[in-house]
Amino acid sequence: MFARAILLAASLTWPAALLAQTPSLPLVLETKIPLGEVSGRIDHLGIDLKRQRLFVAELGNNSLGAVDLMAGKTMRTIGGFSEPQGVAYVSFGDSVYVANGGDGSVRVLRAEDLAPVGRIELGNDADNVRIDTARNRVLVGYGKGALAVIDAASRSKTAEIPLKAHPEGFQIDEPGRQVFVNVPDAHGIEAADLDSGSGRSLPTEGMRSNFPMALDREARRVVVVFRSPPTLMALSTQDGHVAAKIETCGDADDVCIDAKRHRVYVSCGEGVVDVLGQDAAGYHRLARVPTASGARTSLFVPELDRFYLAVRASSGERPTIWVFRPTP
């Protein structure tokens, strides 16, 4: 039933250029899910697999969107946030954490009904959110250079990991003991020990504006995308050496690993998703999938085998979530 509903919705919403796509492409647009009357920039996405809900940090609209993926529709748009940037579902607390850049707060919602149940004041520019499941805690990048360590049980900040500048994309190397952090204002990448907080710097080879980051756990690589120049670089999580580099699309904001297919998806504001294949020689482009200008926020969910792309309101486009199915 769900598949038939998706096909029907797709037939009504696909633009002609994308209707011409064939299943031989590595990403095929399956459907679009409207977000409602949402204006401005969209930042990060989060997933509640238990309920199959996608959360959308609607920064420019000061709201959080909650999308029911089974029904293929937006179930709620919750207002009252202050430039929400990061969002994550915390399974061990069955809650949703929303980091706000405007007032530096982290709002906590009960996942079942999305009612507010807590608030942590970080003071300045709360940004990305990641879950340290091995230690039952939440990490939030904020301020001029730190990761706040939040205890999920007490919903309070218990420590912080200092950094050289404001953190952008960061990833926890589970089940390891490291966190890798992009600090573009310091023109660097930092690796910090999750227990001691001690850190080291990784090479950037003179490239700048490194915002997106992902971990390829199978290959033991941290994958970083730079905007200047547009480049994907993979570094060893063990010793930090540069394992591979490839040119990619411009104005990238998210990068995702598809371990099943040995692929990397890079979503870019120039209006494309770069699909890169990985082999022993490094990375190579499989396709450059056209999307919409400014659509640079994305999330690949391996458990659902779907790639979600947030498209903000623009000329000719309404705010929507585009749902892509990887092939084969």
C-alpha positions as CSV (number, residue, x, y, z in Angstrom):
1,M,0.0,0.0,0.0
2,F,2.8,2.4,1.0
3,A,4.7,1.7,-2.3
4,R,1.5,2.3,-4.4
5,A,0.9,5.6,-2.5
6,I,4.5,6.7,-3.3
7,L,4.1,5.9,-7.0
8,L,0.8,7.8,-7.2
9,A,2.3,10.9,-5.4
10,A,5.4,10.7,-7.6
11,S,3.3,10.7,-10.8
12,L,1.7,14.0,-9.6
13,T,4.8,15.8,-8.4
14,W,7.8,14.7,-10.5
15,P,9.1,17.3,-12.9
16,A,9.4,16.2,-16.5
17,A,13.2,16.1,-16.4
18,L,13.1,13.7,-13.5
19,L,10.3,11.6,-14.8
20,A,12.7,10.7,-17.6
21,Q,15.1,9.1,-15.2
22,T,15.6,5.4,-15.4
23,P,16.3,2.9,-12.6
24,S,19.9,2.6,-14.0
25,L,20.7,5.9,-12.3
26,P,22.3,5.6,-8.8
27,L,19.6,7.8,-7.2
28,V,16.0,7.8,-8.5
29,L,13.5,10.4,-7.2
30,E,10.6,8.4,-5.6
31,T,8.3,11.2,-4.2
32,K,8.2,14.7,-2.7
33,I,6.7,15.4,0.7
34,P,5.5,19.0,1.2
35,L,6.6,20.8,4.3
36,G,3.8,23.4,4.3
37,E,4.2,27.1,4.7
38,V,7.9,27.1,5.6
39,S,10.1,30.0,4.6
40,G,13.8,30.6,4.6
41,R,16.8,28.4,5.0
42,I,16.6,24.7,6.1
43,D,19.4,23.3,8.1
44,H,20.0,19.7,9.4
45,L,17.8,16.6,9.4
46,G,17.3,13.9,12.0
47,I,15.5,10.5,12.0
48,D,13.4,8.7,14.6
49,L,13.5,5.1,13.2
50,K,11.2,3.8,15.9
51,R,8.3,5.9,14.5
52,Q,9.7,6.5,11.0
53,R,9.7,10.3,11.5
54,L,12.0,12.7,9.8
55,F,12.8,15.9,11.7
56,V,13.6,19.1,9.8
57,A,15.4,22.0,11.4
58,E,13.7,24.9,9.6
59,L,16.2,27.6,10.6
60,G,14.8,30.5,8.6
61,N,11.2,29.8,9.8
62,N,12.2,29.2,13.5
63,S,10.4,25.9,13.4
64,L,10.9,22.2,13.5
65,G,9.1,20.0,10.9
66,A,8.0,16.5,11.8
67,V,7.5,14.3,8.7
68,D,5.6,11.0,8.9
69,L,7.5,8.9,6.4
70,M,5.0,6.0,6.4
71,A,2.1,8.4,5.6
72,G,4.3,10.5,3.3
73,K,3.2,13.8,4.8
74,T,4.2,16.4,7.3
75,M,2.5,15.7,10.6
76,R,3.4,18.8,12.5
77,T,5.3,22.1,12.2
78,I,6.4,23.3,15.7
79,G,7.2,26.9,16.1
80,G,8.9,28.9,18.8
81,F,12.5,27.9,18.1
82,S,15.4,30.4,17.6
83,E,17.2,29.5,14.4
84,P,17.2,25.8,14.9
85,Q,20.3,24.2,13.3
86,G,20.9,20.7,14.7
87,V,18.4,18.0,15.5
88,A,18.7,14.4,16.6
89,Y,16.6,11.7,18.1
90,V,18.0,10.1,21.3
91,S,16.9,6.5,21.5
92,F,18.0,5.9,25.1
93,G,15.9,8.8,26.3
94,D,13.2,8.6,23.6
95,S,13.6,12.3,23.1
96,V,14.4,14.8,20.4
97,Y,17.2,17.4,20.9
98,V,17.1,20.6,18.9
99,A,20.1,23.0,19.0
100,N,19.3,26.7,18.4
101,G,21.8,29.1,16.9
102,G,19.8,32.2,17.7
103,D,19.8,31.9,21.5
104,G,22.3,29.1,22.1
105,S,19.7,26.8,23.7
106,V,19.2,23.1,23.3
107,R,15.5,22.3,23.5
108,V,14.4,18.7,24.4
109,L,11.1,17.3,23.2
110,R,9.4,14.1,24.3
111,A,9.5,11.9,21.1
112,E,6.1,10.4,21.6
113,D,4.1,13.7,21.4
114,L,6.9,16.2,20.8
115,A,6.0,18.1,23.9
116,P,8.8,20.2,25.5
117,V,10.4,18.5,28.5
118,G,13.7,20.3,28.9
119,R,16.1,23.2,27.9
120,I,19.8,23.5,28.2
121,E,21.4,26.9,27.9
122,L,24.7,26.9,26.1
123,G,24.9,30.6,25.6
124,N,25.9,31.0,22.0
125,D,25.4,29.5,18.5
126,A,24.3,25.9,19.4
127,D,24.8,24.0,16.1
128,N,25.3,20.3,15.2
129,V,24.0,17.5,17.5
130,R,25.5,14.0,17.7
131,I,24.7,11.0,19.9
132,D,27.4,9.2,21.9
133,T,25.5,6.0,22.4
134,A,28.4,4.1,24.0
135,R,28.3,6.6,26.9
136,N,24.6,7.6,26.9
137,R,25.3,11.2,26.2
138,V,24.7,13.9,23.7
139,L,27.3,16.2,22.1
140,V,26.4,19.6,20.8
141,G,28.8,22.0,18.9
142,Y,28.5,25.6,20.1
143,G,30.2,28.9,20.7
144,K,33.6,30.0,19.6
145,G,35.0,26.5,20.0
146,A,33.6,23.6,22.1
147,L,31.5,20.5,22.1
148,A,29.1,20.5,25.0
149,V,28.7,17.1,26.7
150,I,25.1,16.6,27.8
151,D,23.9,13.9,30.2
152,A,20.6,12.6,28.7
153,A,19.3,11.4,32.1
154,S,19.5,14.8,33.8
155,R,19.3,16.9,30.6
156,S,22.2,19.0,31.7
157,K,25.7,20.0,30.5
158,T,28.3,18.0,32.4
159,A,31.5,18.9,30.5
160,E,32.9,20.2,27.3
161,I,35.6,19.4,24.8
162,P,37.6,22.5,23.8
163,L,38.3,23.3,20.2
164,K,40.2,25.9,18.2
165,A,37.1,27.5,16.7
166,H,33.4,27.1,16.2
167,P,32.6,23.4,15.3
168,E,30.6,22.7,12.1
169,G,30.1,19.1,11.0
170,F,31.5,16.5,13.4
171,Q,31.2,12.7,13.8
172,I,31.8,10.2,16.6
173,D,34.0,7.2,15.7
174,E,32.0,4.4,17.4
175,P,32.8,2.1,19.0
176,G,36.1,4.0,19.2
177,R,37.1,6.8,21.5
178,Q,37.5,9.7,19.0
179,V,35.4,12.5,17.7
180,F,36.3,14.3,14.5
181,V,35.4,17.9,14.1
182,N,35.4,20.4,11.2
183,V,36.6,23.9,12.5
184,P,36.6,25.9,9.2
185,D,37.3,29.2,11.0
186,A,40.6,27.8,12.2
187,H,41.2,26.2,8.7
188,G,41.4,22.8,10.3
189,I,40.1,19.4,11.2
190,E,40.4,18.3,14.8
191,A,40.4,14.8,16.4
192,A,39.7,14.6,20.1
193,D,39.7,11.8,22.6
194,L,36.1,11.3,24.0
195,D,37.3,10.4,27.5
196,S,40.3,12.8,28.1
197,G,39.3,15.6,25.7
198,S,42.9,15.7,24.4
199,G,43.2,16.5,20.7
200,R,45.3,16.6,17.5
201,S,45.0,18.3,14.2
202,L,44.5,16.6,10.8
203,P,45.8,18.0,7.5
204,T,43.6,20.1,5.2
205,E,46.3,20.7,2.5
206,G,45.4,24.4,2.3
207,M,41.7,23.9,1.4
208,R,39.0,25.9,3.2
209,S,35.4,26.0,4.2
210,N,35.1,22.4,5.4
211,F,31.5,22.0,6.6
212,P,30.2,18.5,5.8
213,M,31.7,15.4,7.4
214,A,30.9,11.7,7.5
215,L,32.6,8.5,8.8
216,D,33.2,5.5,6.6
217,R,33.6,3.0,9.4
218,E,34.3,0.0,7.1
219,A,37.1,1.8,5.4
220,R,38.2,3.5,8.6
221,R,38.1,6.9,7.0
222,V,36.7,10.3,7.9
223,V,35.3,12.0,4.8
224,V,35.4,15.8,4.7
225,V,34.0,18.0,1.9
226,F,35.5,21.5,1.3
227,R,33.8,24.4,-0.5
228,S,37.1,26.2,-1.5
229,P,38.0,24.5,-3.7
230,P,35.1,22.0,-4.0
231,T,36.8,18.8,-2.9
232,L,36.1,15.6,-1.1
233,M,39.0,14.4,1.0
234,A,39.2,11.1,2.9
235,L,41.6,10.7,5.8
236,S,42.5,7.7,7.9
237,T,40.8,7.6,11.3
238,Q,43.9,5.8,12.6
239,D,46.8,8.1,11.7
240,G,45.2,11.0,9.9
241,H,46.9,10.5,6.5
242,V,45.1,11.6,3.3
243,A,43.9,8.4,1.7
244,A,42.1,10.0,-1.3
245,K,40.8,13.2,-2.9
246,I,38.3,14.1,-5.7
247,E,36.7,17.2,-7.0
248,T,33.0,17.5,-6.1
249,C,30.0,19.9,-6.5
250,G,29.9,23.4,-5.2
251,D,28.4,24.7,-1.9
252,A,28.2,21.3,-0.2
253,D,26.5,21.1,3.2
254,D,26.0,17.4,3.8
255,V,27.9,14.2,2.9
256,C,26.5,10.7,3.5
257,I,28.0,7.2,3.3
258,D,26.1,4.3,1.7
259,A,28.2,1.4,3.0
260,K,26.1,-1.2,1.3
261,R,26.9,0.1,-2.2
262,H,30.3,1.6,-1.4
263,R,29.1,5.1,-2.3
264,V,29.2,8.6,-1.1
265,Y,26.4,11.2,-1.6
266,V,27.3,14.9,-1.5
267,S,24.4,17.4,-1.6
268,C,25.3,20.8,-2.9
269,G,23.6,24.2,-3.0
270,E,24.5,24.5,-6.7
271,G,21.5,22.2,-7.3
272,V,23.0,18.7,-7.6
273,V,23.9,15.6,-5.6
274,D,27.2,14.1,-6.5
275,V,27.1,10.3,-6.3
276,L,30.7,8.9,-5.9
277,G,31.7,5.3,-6.0
278,Q,34.6,3.9,-3.9
279,D,37.1,1.3,-4.9
280,A,40.7,0.3,-4.1
281,A,41.9,3.2,-6.2
282,G,39.9,5.9,-4.4
283,Y,36.7,7.6,-5.5
284,H,35.1,8.2,-8.9
285,R,31.9,10.0,-10.0
286,L,29.0,7.7,-10.9
287,A,26.5,10.5,-11.5
288,R,25.6,14.1,-10.9
289,V,21.9,14.1,-10.1
290,P,20.1,17.4,-10.7
291,T,18.0,18.7,-7.8
292,A,17.1,22.4,-7.0
293,S,19.2,25.5,-6.3
294,G,20.0,25.9,-2.6
295,A,19.0,22.3,-1.8
296,R,22.1,21.2,0.2
297,T,20.7,19.6,3.3
298,S,20.4,15.8,3.2
299,L,20.4,12.6,5.1
300,F,20.9,9.0,4.0
301,V,19.1,6.5,6.3
302,P,20.6,3.0,5.7
303,E,17.8,1.2,7.7
304,L,15.2,2.6,5.3
305,D,17.5,2.6,2.3
306,R,16.4,6.1,1.3
307,F,18.2,9.4,0.7
308,Y,16.3,12.5,1.9
309,L,17.0,16.0,0.5
310,A,15.5,19.2,1.9
311,V,14.4,21.7,-0.7
312,R,13.7,25.2,0.6
313,A,11.2,27.6,-0.9
314,S,12.5,29.2,-4.0
315,S,11.3,30.3,-7.4
316,G,9.5,27.4,-8.9
317,E,9.8,25.2,-5.9
318,R,7.9,24.9,-2.6
319,P,9.5,23.7,0.6
320,T,9.6,19.9,0.3
321,I,11.5,16.8,1.2
322,W,12.6,14.9,-1.9
323,V,12.8,11.1,-1.3
324,F,15.4,9.2,-3.4
325,R,15.8,5.5,-3.8
326,P,19.3,4.3,-4.4
327,T,19.8,1.7,-7.2
328,P,20.5,-1.1,-7.7
